[in-house]
Amino acid sequence: MQGTYDRLGVHVFASRRDVVRGANGRIAKKHRRAPAMREVRKRFYHEMLDCHQRHQDLVRTFRL
């Protein structure tokens, strides 16, 4: 998932909402609102937000 996060094109200081918006663009249109894919979408969004949090932690730790 790290590679997908890197291709979202969001800055490390972007908000969580910006990350979800970018991740939504990576999901196929037919799956964006499919009720059967709800849990998969939630897991994908959470993984993108976890990657974003790790990047923010790195920046805070090393003050990049």
Number of C-alpha atoms within 10 A of each C-alpha: 10 11 8 13 19 13 11 18 12 18 13 15 12 11 13 16 10 15 21 18 14 18 22 16 11 14 12 9 10 8 13 14 11 10 9 9 12 13 10 11 19 11 11 17 19 13 17 23 19 16 19 23 15 13 15 17 13 13 13 10 9 7 8 7
